[in-house]
């Protein structure tokens, strides 16, 4: 559905999140369920609905963004047809074999089952019965949206594992030159981008704990393992695309150092005999060997690592910032 709209992927994600949020709040307004309390602000259920809507829109944006961005990086490296214009047709990048689609749906079904189990666990901790939830259309909406979210997250995890292996597979036939390692940096950007998307998603999802009902010590305990799994997925998304590249660069550095060592032994013997040319060559070989040893094995440049570190602060800022704002508002109202 997101691909059918002729709009940038971030606008599509915002439209989906806005439509779902408006639908939920409108449903609560029609049924007379409160969305705002003077002393509290947004009610707990309203906050949950907004966060779930935001996450669904975010996942819809993130999947498309990662695939298209990786395809463009591979185009720049000459590993994909540079004549393909994704602004006119995104099909070449978004296409997946039918077998892959079926597997992703199986993963989505497992994710929905996990979401269902978590819903029952949360209901048990909040002492809510299934009948009580089914009698409230707004709670039914929340339950359905949550299952949809877990369906999408599980499919995204599957595609993350699949697409993260693709750069590593492509890189096996990619010629690596130790004196031109900057050509490998797009692989590092692909890896960091995939990890950051999951980390930023966690920062958004952490806002769910602002709801009094879903504080970790009350009803939100079942959600903590999900956050842990998400960080594991982010780590896998970071390592998989560049694992093979790092190993190849490491082996090439060892092989190059062995060649230099063999030449060093020959030149050393000549320089000890008083050969001036060999003495100059010895200094050059030692400097070259030191240069090879210091070459980075991971395809991450300084600017990319800096951006990644800054993005890692997003969850901390969102958690501490949300807690600070909530405490400030509470103190003002009290």
C-alpha positions as CSV (number, residue, x, y, z in Angstrom):
1,X,0.0,0.0,0.0
2,X,2.8,2.4,0.9
3,X,4.5,1.7,-2.5
4,X,1.3,2.6,-4.4
5,X,1.2,6.2,-3.2
6,X,3.3,8.4,-5.5
7,X,4.9,10.2,-2.6
8,X,8.2,10.2,-0.7
9,X,8.4,7.3,1.8
10,X,8.6,9.5,4.8
11,X,5.4,11.3,3.8
12,X,3.6,8.0,3.3
13,X,4.7,6.9,6.8
14,X,3.4,10.1,8.2
15,X,0.1,9.8,6.4
16,X,-0.4,6.2,7.7
17,X,0.5,7.2,11.3
18,X,-1.8,10.3,11.1
19,X,-4.7,8.3,9.6
20,X,-4.5,5.6,12.3
21,X,-4.2,8.2,15.1
22,X,-7.1,10.2,13.8
23,X,-9.2,7.0,13.4
24,X,-8.5,5.9,17.0
25,X,-9.0,9.3,18.6
26,X,-12.1,9.8,16.5
27,X,-13.5,6.5,17.7
28,X,-12.9,7.4,21.3
29,X,-14.6,10.8,20.7
30,X,-17.7,9.2,19.1
31,X,-18.0,6.6,21.9
32,X,-17.5,9.2,24.6
33,X,-14.3,7.7,25.9
34,X,-12.0,10.4,27.3
35,X,-8.8,11.3,25.5
36,X,-7.7,14.1,27.8
37,X,-7.8,14.7,31.5
38,X,-7.1,18.1,32.9
39,X,-4.8,16.9,35.7
40,X,-3.1,14.2,33.6
41,X,-3.2,15.2,30.0
42,X,-3.6,12.4,27.4
43,X,-5.1,9.4,29.0
44,X,-3.1,6.2,29.2
45,X,-5.1,4.4,26.4
46,X,-4.9,7.5,24.2
47,X,-1.1,7.5,24.6
48,X,-0.9,3.8,23.7
49,X,-3.0,4.3,20.6
50,X,-0.9,7.2,19.4
51,X,2.4,5.3,20.0
52,X,1.1,2.2,18.2
53,X,-0.1,4.3,15.3
54,X,3.2,6.1,15.1
55,X,5.1,2.8,15.1
56,X,3.0,1.3,12.3
57,X,3.7,4.4,10.1
58,X,7.4,4.2,11.1
59,X,7.7,0.6,10.1
60,X,5.9,1.2,6.8
61,X,8.4,4.0,6.1
62,X,11.5,2.2,7.4
63,X,11.1,-0.9,5.3
64,X,10.8,1.0,2.0
65,X,13.6,3.5,3.0
66,X,16.1,0.8,3.8
67,X,15.5,-1.2,0.6
68,X,15.7,1.9,-1.7
69,X,18.7,3.4,0.1
70,X,20.7,0.2,-0.2
71,X,19.8,-0.2,-3.9
72,X,21.1,3.4,-4.5
73,X,24.3,2.7,-2.7
74,X,24.9,-0.4,-4.7
75,X,24.2,1.6,-7.9
76,X,26.9,4.1,-6.9
77,X,29.3,1.2,-6.5
78,X,28.4,-0.2,-9.9
79,X,26.9,-3.4,-8.4
80,X,23.4,-2.5,-9.7
81,X,22.3,-1.1,-13.0
82,X,22.9,2.7,-12.7
83,X,20.3,3.3,-15.5
84,X,17.4,2.4,-13.2
85,X,15.7,5.5,-12.0
86,X,13.9,4.7,-8.7
87,X,12.1,8.0,-8.8
88,X,10.1,6.7,-11.7
89,X,9.8,3.1,-10.8
90,X,10.7,1.5,-7.5
91,X,9.8,-2.0,-8.6
92,X,13.4,-3.2,-9.4
93,X,14.4,-2.4,-5.8
94,X,11.3,-3.6,-4.0
95,X,10.8,-6.8,-6.0
96,X,11.1,-10.0,-4.0
97,X,10.6,-13.6,-5.2
98,X,7.3,-15.2,-4.3
99,X,9.1,-17.7,-2.0
100,X,10.6,-14.8,0.0
101,X,7.2,-13.1,0.3
102,X,5.7,-16.3,1.6
103,X,8.5,-16.7,4.2
104,X,8.0,-13.2,5.3
105,X,4.3,-13.8,5.8
106,X,5.1,-16.8,7.9
107,X,7.4,-14.7,10.0
108,X,4.6,-12.1,10.3
109,X,2.2,-14.7,11.5
110,X,4.7,-15.8,14.2
111,X,5.1,-12.1,15.2
112,X,1.3,-11.8,15.5
113,X,1.2,-14.9,17.7
114,X,3.9,-13.4,19.9
115,X,1.9,-10.1,20.0
116,X,-1.2,-12.0,21.0
117,X,0.7,-13.8,23.8
118,X,2.0,-10.4,25.1
119,X,-1.5,-9.0,25.0
120,X,-2.8,-11.8,27.2
121,X,0.2,-11.4,29.5
122,X,-0.4,-7.6,29.9
123,X,-4.2,-8.2,30.4
124,X,-3.4,-10.6,33.2
125,X,-1.0,-8.2,34.9
126,X,-3.7,-5.5,34.6
127,X,-6.5,-7.9,35.8
128,X,-8.4,-7.4,32.6
129,X,-10.6,-10.1,31.2
130,X,-11.0,-10.9,27.5
131,X,-14.7,-10.2,27.7
132,X,-14.1,-6.7,29.2
133,X,-11.7,-5.9,26.3
134,X,-14.1,-7.1,23.6
135,X,-16.9,-5.0,25.1
136,X,-14.9,-1.9,24.4
137,X,-14.5,-1.0,20.7
138,X,-11.5,1.2,21.5
139,X,-9.7,-1.6,23.2
140,X,-10.5,-3.9,20.3
141,X,-9.0,-1.3,18.0
142,X,-5.9,-1.2,20.1
143,X,-5.6,-5.0,20.1
144,X,-6.0,-5.3,16.4
145,X,-3.5,-2.5,15.7
146,X,-1.0,-4.1,18.1
147,X,-1.3,-7.4,16.3
148,X,-0.8,-5.6,13.0
149,X,2.3,-3.9,14.4
150,X,3.8,-7.2,15.5
151,X,3.0,-8.7,12.1
152,X,4.9,-5.8,10.4
153,X,7.8,-5.9,12.8
154,X,8.3,-9.6,12.4
155,X,8.3,-9.3,8.6
156,X,10.7,-6.3,8.9
157,X,13.0,-8.5,11.0
158,X,12.9,-11.2,8.3
159,X,13.7,-8.8,5.5
160,X,16.4,-7.2,7.7
161,X,18.2,-10.6,8.0
162,X,17.7,-11.3,4.3
163,X,18.8,-7.9,3.0
164,X,21.7,-7.6,5.5
165,X,23.3,-10.7,4.0
166,X,23.0,-9.3,0.5
167,X,25.8,-6.8,0.7
168,X,28.1,-9.4,2.2
169,X,27.2,-11.8,-0.6
170,X,27.8,-9.2,-3.3
171,X,31.1,-8.1,-1.7
172,X,32.5,-11.6,-2.2
173,X,32.9,-10.8,-5.9
174,X,34.0,-7.2,-5.2
175,X,37.6,-6.5,-5.7
176,X,39.3,-5.0,-2.6
177,X,42.4,-2.8,-2.9
178,X,44.1,-2.1,0.4
179,X,45.2,1.3,-1.0
180,X,41.6,2.2,-1.8
181,X,39.5,1.0,1.1
182,X,37.3,4.1,0.9
183,X,35.5,2.3,-1.9
184,X,34.1,-0.1,0.8
185,X,32.5,2.7,2.9
186,X,29.0,2.3,1.2
187,X,28.9,-1.2,2.7
188,X,29.4,0.4,6.1
189,X,26.7,3.0,5.5
190,X,24.3,0.2,4.6
191,X,25.1,-1.6,7.9
192,X,24.9,1.4,10.1
193,X,21.6,2.6,8.4
194,X,20.0,-0.8,9.1
195,X,21.0,-0.7,12.8
196,X,19.9,2.9,13.3
197,X,16.4,2.3,11.9
198,X,15.9,-0.3,14.6
199,X,17.4,1.8,17.3
200,X,15.3,4.9,16.4
201,X,12.2,2.6,16.4
202,X,13.1,1.6,19.9
203,X,13.2,5.2,21.0
204,X,9.7,5.8,19.6
205,X,8.4,2.6,21.2
206,X,9.8,3.6,24.6
207,X,7.2,6.3,24.7
208,X,4.7,3.5,25.4
209,X,6.0,3.5,29.0
210,X,4.6,7.0,29.5
211,X,1.2,5.4,29.8
212,X,0.6,4.7,33.5
213,X,-0.9,1.3,32.7
214,X,2.2,0.2,30.9
215,X,4.9,1.2,33.2
216,X,7.4,-1.6,33.6
217,X,6.5,-2.3,37.2
218,X,2.8,-2.5,36.3
219,X,1.7,-3.8,32.9
220,X,4.7,-3.1,30.8
221,X,7.0,-5.8,32.0
222,X,6.1,-8.2,29.1
223,X,7.4,-5.5,26.7
224,X,10.9,-5.4,28.0
225,X,12.1,-8.6,26.3
226,X,10.8,-7.2,23.0
227,X,13.1,-4.2,23.5
228,X,16.0,-6.5,24.2
229,X,15.3,-8.5,21.1
230,X,15.1,-5.3,19.0
231,X,18.6,-4.3,20.1
232,X,19.8,-7.8,19.2
233,X,18.3,-7.3,15.7
234,X,20.0,-3.9,15.4
235,X,23.3,-5.6,16.3
236,X,22.8,-8.3,13.6
237,X,21.8,-5.6,11.1
238,X,25.1,-3.8,11.9
239,X,27.4,-6.9,11.6
240,X,26.0,-9.0,8.8
241,X,26.6,-6.7,5.8
242,X,30.2,-6.1,6.7
243,X,31.3,-9.3,8.4
244,X,32.7,-10.9,5.2
245,X,34.4,-7.6,4.1
246,X,36.2,-7.3,7.5
247,X,37.4,-10.9,7.2
248,X,38.7,-10.4,3.7
249,X,40.5,-7.1,4.6
250,X,42.0,-8.8,7.6
251,X,43.3,-11.7,5.5
252,X,44.7,-9.3,2.8
253,X,46.5,-7.3,5.5
254,X,48.1,-10.5,6.9
255,X,49.1,-11.6,3.4
256,X,50.6,-8.2,2.5
257,X,52.5,-8.0,5.8
258,X,54.0,-11.5,5.1
259,X,55.2,-10.3,1.6
260,X,56.7,-7.2,3.2
261,X,58.4,-9.2,5.9
262,X,60.0,-11.5,3.3
263,X,61.3,-8.4,1.4
264,X,62.4,-6.8,4.7
265,X,64.6,-9.8,5.5
266,X,66.3,-9.6,2.1
267,X,66.8,-5.8,2.2
268,X,68.0,-6.0,5.9
269,X,70.8,-8.4,5.0
270,X,71.9,-6.1,2.2
271,X,71.7,-2.9,4.3
272,X,73.7,-4.5,7.0
273,X,76.4,-5.1,4.4
274,X,76.6,-1.3,3.9
275,X,74.4,-0.9,0.8
276,X,73.0,2.7,1.0
277,X,70.2,2.0,-1.4
278,X,69.0,-1.0,0.7
279,X,69.1,1.2,3.8
280,X,66.8,3.7,2.2
281,X,64.5,0.9,0.9
282,X,64.5,-0.6,4.4
283,X,63.0,2.6,5.9
284,X,60.4,2.7,3.2
285,X,59.4,-0.9,3.7
286,X,59.1,-0.4,7.5
287,X,56.9,2.6,7.0
288,X,54.7,0.8,4.5
289,X,54.3,-2.2,6.8
290,X,53.2,0.1,9.6
291,X,50.7,1.8,7.2
292,X,49.3,-1.6,6.3
293,X,48.9,-2.6,9.9
294,X,47.1,0.6,10.7
295,X,44.6,0.2,7.9
296,X,41.0,-0.1,9.2
297,X,39.4,-3.4,8.6
298,X,35.8,-2.3,9.1
299,X,34.3,-0.1,6.3
300,X,33.2,2.7,8.6
301,X,34.7,6.2,8.1
302,X,34.9,8.8,10.9
303,X,31.9,10.8,9.8
304,X,29.7,7.7,9.7
305,X,30.8,6.6,13.1
306,X,30.2,10.0,14.5
307,X,26.7,10.1,13.1
308,X,26.0,6.7,14.4
309,X,27.2,7.7,17.9
310,X,24.9,10.8,17.8
311,X,21.9,8.7,16.7
312,X,22.5,6.3,19.6
313,X,21.8,9.2,21.9
314,X,18.2,9.4,20.5
315,X,16.8,6.7,22.8
316,X,18.4,8.2,25.8
317,X,17.3,11.7,25.0
318,X,13.7,10.5,24.4
319,X,13.6,8.5,27.6
320,X,15.1,11.1,29.9
321,X,13.4,13.9,28.0
322,X,10.0,12.3,28.3
323,X,10.5,11.6,32.0
324,X,11.7,15.2,32.6
325,X,8.8,16.8,30.7
326,X,6.3,14.5,32.5
327,X,7.7,15.4,35.9
328,X,7.8,19.1,35.0
329,X,4.1,19.1,33.9
330,X,3.1,17.2,36.9
331,X,4.9,19.7,39.2
332,X,3.2,22.6,37.5
333,X,-0.3,21.1,37.6
334,X,0.2,20.1,41.2
